[in-house]
Amino acid sequence: MMDEILRWVATAGTIGAGLILAARARPRITGWAFVVLAAASIIWIVVGYLTAEYALMVQNVVVTLINLFGIYRWLIWKGKV
């Protein structure tokens, strides 16, 4: 039951943040979308662990790293594009 709730939370976060990225929102909002995506990826890692879906875990470890780069790029880095 808990893994099903986590799946829906991660799904909603991924869809919502993906829509924000696709909409090309303002930079600060885009950065926060990456925060939501990183959180969703971490939830997917937990789901993968709980359900022994190791490919899901590995995929989302990589996706989390990509999202951390997005967080750095949009919320932390102050250089020119």
N, CA, C and O of each residue as an XYZ file, in Angstrom:
324
protein
N       0.820     -1.199      0.000
C       0.000      0.000      0.000
C       0.865      1.266      0.000
O       0.604      2.202     -0.755
N       1.896      1.285      0.852
C       2.755      2.458      0.926
C       3.459      2.714     -0.401
O       3.584      3.862     -0.829
N       3.922      1.637     -1.060
C       4.596      1.833     -2.338
C       3.640      2.396     -3.383
O       4.070      3.147     -4.259
N       2.370      2.058     -3.316
C       1.392      2.595     -4.268
C       1.186      4.093     -4.041
O       1.092      4.855     -5.003
N       1.115      4.513     -2.803
C       0.985      5.944     -2.485
C       2.218      6.693     -2.980
O       2.102      7.756     -3.591
N       3.396      6.137     -2.716
C       4.635      6.773     -3.175
C       4.679      6.869     -4.696
O       5.126      7.877     -5.243
N       4.219      5.830     -5.379
C       4.183      5.867     -6.850
C       3.336      7.040     -7.350
O       3.731      7.742     -8.281
N       2.167      7.249     -6.728
C       1.285      8.326     -7.168
C       1.858      9.702     -6.844
O       1.706     10.639     -7.628
N       2.511      9.826     -5.700
C       3.153     11.100     -5.349
C       4.270     11.406     -6.345
O       4.371     12.528     -6.840
N       5.109     10.410     -6.640
C       6.200     10.603     -7.596
C       5.668     10.894     -8.996
O       6.221     11.727     -9.713
N       4.607     10.214     -9.378
C       4.000     10.452    -10.689
C       3.489     11.881    -10.799
O       3.752     12.561    -11.790
N       2.765     12.336     -9.790
C       2.225     13.703     -9.810
C       3.349     14.734     -9.853
O       3.268     15.714    -10.594
N       4.391     14.516     -9.063
C       5.523     15.445     -9.065
C       6.233     15.489    -10.400
O       6.594     16.562    -10.884
N       6.435     14.327    -10.997
C       7.111     14.255    -12.292
C       6.294     14.944    -13.380
O       6.838     15.703    -14.182
N       5.003     14.682    -13.409
C       4.140     15.299    -14.423
C       4.065     16.809    -14.226
O       4.222     17.570    -15.181
N       3.827     17.242    -12.995
C       3.709     18.678    -12.725
C       4.977     19.442    -13.064
O       4.926     20.479    -13.726
N       6.111     18.932    -12.611
C       7.377     19.606    -12.892
C       7.718     19.544    -14.380
O       8.254     20.503    -14.936
N       7.408     18.425    -15.021
C       7.640     18.316    -16.465
C       6.847     19.344    -17.249
O       7.346     19.912    -18.220
N       5.611     19.583    -16.831
C       4.792     20.612    -17.484
C       5.406     21.996    -17.323
O       5.393     22.798    -18.257
N       5.938     22.274    -16.146
C       6.581     23.572    -15.919
C       7.799     23.720    -16.818
O       8.009     24.781    -17.407
N       8.604     22.668    -16.929
C       9.777     22.734    -17.801
C       9.371     22.904    -19.257
O       9.992     23.674    -19.990
N       8.341     22.198    -19.679
C       7.877     22.303    -21.063
C       7.316     23.685    -21.369
O       7.378     24.147    -22.508
N       6.770     24.342    -20.352
C       6.185     25.674    -20.546
C       7.241     26.776    -20.612
O       6.918     27.931    -20.889
N       8.497     26.423    -20.359
C       9.580     27.409    -20.365
C       9.258     28.572    -19.428
O       9.268     29.737    -19.827
N       8.978     28.231    -18.196
C       8.645     29.227    -17.178
C       9.871     30.080    -16.843
O      10.971     29.839    -17.339
N       9.650     31.077    -15.993
C      10.757     31.938    -15.562
C      11.853     31.090    -14.917
O      11.573     30.009    -14.400
N      13.099     31.572    -14.944
C      14.223     30.775    -14.441
C      14.052     30.268    -13.006
O      14.375     29.114    -12.725
N      13.562     31.089    -12.114
C      13.403     30.659    -10.718
C      12.380     29.522    -10.616
O      12.590     28.556     -9.883
N      11.294     29.643    -11.342
C      10.267     28.595    -11.337
C      10.829     27.315    -11.955
O      10.564     26.215    -11.470
N      11.602     27.464    -13.023
C      12.240     26.310    -13.650
C      13.159     25.604    -12.658
O      13.172     24.375    -12.582
N      13.922     26.380    -11.903
C      14.802     25.797    -10.889
C      14.035     24.996     -9.862
O      14.452     23.905     -9.472
N      12.907     25.541     -9.424
C      12.095     24.823     -8.437
C      11.435     23.587     -9.036
O      11.160     22.621     -8.324
N      11.183     23.614    -10.330
C      10.668     22.409    -10.993
C      11.710     21.290    -10.918
O      11.359     20.122    -10.750
N      12.989     21.649    -11.044
C      14.044     20.644    -10.904
C      14.119     20.105     -9.476
O      14.445     18.936     -9.273
N      13.821     20.942     -8.492
C      13.768     20.469     -7.099
C      12.667     19.418     -6.955
O      12.871     18.370     -6.343
N      11.503     19.710     -7.525
C      10.388     18.754     -7.464
C      10.758     17.466     -8.195
O      10.473     16.372     -7.708
N      11.388     17.593     -9.357
C      11.807     16.398    -10.098
C      12.826     15.578     -9.311
O      12.769     14.349     -9.312
N      13.753     16.252     -8.641
C      14.733     15.525     -7.830
C      14.039     14.777     -6.696
O      14.364     13.623     -6.416
N      13.089     15.430     -6.049
C      12.344     14.773     -4.969
C      11.566     13.572     -5.506
O      11.539     12.513     -4.879
N      10.939     13.741     -6.661
C      10.195     12.633     -7.270
C      11.136     11.484     -7.624
O      10.787     10.318     -7.445
N      12.318     11.808     -8.122
C      13.292     10.764     -8.462
C      13.732      9.998     -7.221
O      13.903      8.780     -7.263
N      13.911     10.711     -6.128
C      14.288     10.046     -4.876
C      13.159      9.122     -4.413
O      13.409      8.017     -3.931
N      11.929      9.580     -4.561
C      10.792      8.715     -4.214
C      10.786      7.474     -5.098
O      10.522      6.372     -4.617
N      11.077      7.643     -6.395
C      11.130      6.478     -7.286
C      12.231      5.507     -6.862
O      12.071      4.294     -6.995
N      13.341      6.032     -6.357
C      14.407      5.155     -5.856
C      13.884      4.326     -4.682
O      14.135      3.124     -4.605
N      13.165      4.968     -3.779
C      12.584      4.263     -2.629
C      11.594      3.199     -3.103
O      11.602      2.071     -2.610
N      10.746      3.567     -4.059
C       9.781      2.597     -4.597
C      10.521      1.408     -5.215
O      10.142      0.257     -4.998
N      11.560      1.685     -5.970
C      12.348      0.608     -6.565
C      12.938     -0.317     -5.518
O      12.978     -1.533     -5.705
N      13.390      0.257     -4.425
C      13.937     -0.554     -3.335
C      12.850     -1.402     -2.681
O      13.039     -2.596     -2.450
N      11.712     -0.776     -2.384
C      10.617     -1.487     -1.712
C      10.047     -2.628     -2.547
O       9.562     -3.623     -2.007
N      10.110     -2.476     -3.867
C       9.510     -3.470     -4.760
C      10.551     -4.322     -5.496
O      10.208     -5.102     -6.385
N      11.816     -4.167     -5.120
C      12.928     -4.904     -5.739
C      13.012     -4.667     -7.246
O      13.362     -5.573     -8.002
N      12.695     -3.458     -7.676
C      12.825     -3.069     -9.083
C      14.124     -2.279     -9.220
O      14.131     -1.048     -9.183
N      15.215     -3.015     -9.378
C      16.525     -2.393     -9.326
C      16.835     -1.534    -10.547
O      17.582     -0.562    -10.438
N      16.285     -1.868    -11.688
C      16.472     -1.018    -12.867
C      15.837      0.356    -12.630
O      16.395      1.376    -13.033
N      14.682      0.379    -11.983
C      14.024      1.640    -11.638
C      14.906      2.458    -10.700
O      14.999      3.678    -10.831
N      15.547      1.783     -9.758
C      16.445      2.473     -8.832
C      17.627      3.092     -9.569
O      17.935      4.269     -9.379
N      18.284      2.303    -10.404
C      19.464      2.793    -11.124
C      19.091      3.961    -12.029
O      19.781      4.980    -12.060
N      18.000      3.805    -12.760
C      17.548      4.872    -13.651
C      17.356      6.166    -12.874
O      17.786      7.227    -13.326
N      16.726      6.094    -11.732
C      16.409      7.301    -10.989
C      17.579      7.857    -10.195
O      17.562      9.031     -9.827
N      18.593      7.050     -9.921
C      19.833      7.606     -9.380
C      20.442      8.545    -10.418
O      20.864      9.655    -10.092
N      20.485      8.089    -11.670
C      21.024      8.924    -12.750
C      20.146     10.157    -12.960
O      20.661     11.267    -13.099
N      18.835      9.972    -12.982
C      17.912     11.098    -13.165
C      18.055     12.097    -12.015
O      17.975     13.305    -12.236
N      18.264     11.609    -10.802
C      18.475     12.509     -9.664
C      19.725     13.350     -9.876
O      19.715     14.550     -9.600
N      20.797     12.742    -10.359
C      22.021     13.499    -10.640
C      21.775     14.563    -11.704
O      22.259     15.688    -11.582
N      21.030     14.215    -12.735
C      20.686     15.190    -13.775
C      19.869     16.329    -13.177
O      20.105     17.496    -13.489
N      18.915     15.994    -12.324
C      18.092     17.027    -11.696
C      18.909     17.906    -10.756
O      18.649     19.105    -10.655
N      19.887     17.332    -10.069
C      20.765     18.139     -9.220
C      21.560     19.129    -10.063
O      21.790     20.264     -9.644
N      21.981     18.697    -11.253
C      22.641     19.628    -12.169
C      21.678     20.746    -12.570
O      22.071     21.910    -12.634
N      20.422     20.396    -12.840
C      19.416     21.409    -13.167
C      19.209     22.388    -12.027
O      19.068     23.589    -12.258
N      19.190     21.885    -10.795
C      19.058     22.766     -9.628
C      20.243     23.718     -9.566
O      20.073     24.920     -9.363
N      21.439     23.177     -9.742
C      22.636     24.021     -9.738
C      22.554     25.069    -10.845
O      22.802     26.253    -10.616
N      22.208     24.627    -12.024
C      22.173     25.509    -13.197
C      21.150     26.630    -13.052
O      21.429     27.766    -13.435
N      19.964     26.333    -12.504
C      18.887     27.314    -12.488
C      18.748     28.072    -11.175
O      18.197     29.173    -11.162
N      19.236     27.508    -10.068
C      19.047     28.176     -8.776
C      20.341     28.647     -8.118
O      20.309     29.558     -7.291
N      21.473     28.048     -8.466
C      22.715     28.361     -7.754
C      23.705     29.121     -8.627
O      24.205     30.172     -8.226
N      23.992     28.599     -9.814
C      25.007     29.174    -10.690
C      24.612     30.573    -11.116
O      23.475     30.803    -11.529
N      25.543     31.507    -11.018
C      25.260     32.905    -11.366
C      25.973     33.356    -12.639
O      25.953     34.543    -12.965
N      26.598     32.436    -13.360
C      27.308     32.787    -14.581
C      26.363     33.089    -15.734
O      25.151     32.900    -15.635
N      26.946     33.559    -16.823
C      26.144     33.843    -18.013
C      25.879     32.562    -18.776
O      26.664     31.614    -18.736
N      24.750     32.558    -19.473
C      24.368     31.398    -20.278
C      25.068     31.469    -21.606
O      24.890     30.587    -22.446
